[in-house]
Amino acid sequence: MINKKVSVLAGLFLSLIAGTGVAAEKASADKIE
């Protein structure tokens, strides 16, 4: 049960990092263009 909770939190954390990374790339791309 603990492992499942940790894996869920890890998944949310990774998706959050990926989301902010994509948003940052889009923002920087808009600035360049």
TAQUICOR-V136088 format. One record per pair of residues at least 6 apart in sequence whose C-alpha atoms are under 8 Angstrom apart, sorted by the first residue. I is the first residue (numbers start at 1). GAP is how many residues later the second one is. D is the distance in Angstrom with one decimal. If there is no record, write none. Layout:
i=I gap=GAP d=D
i=I gap=GAP d=D
//
This chain:
none
//
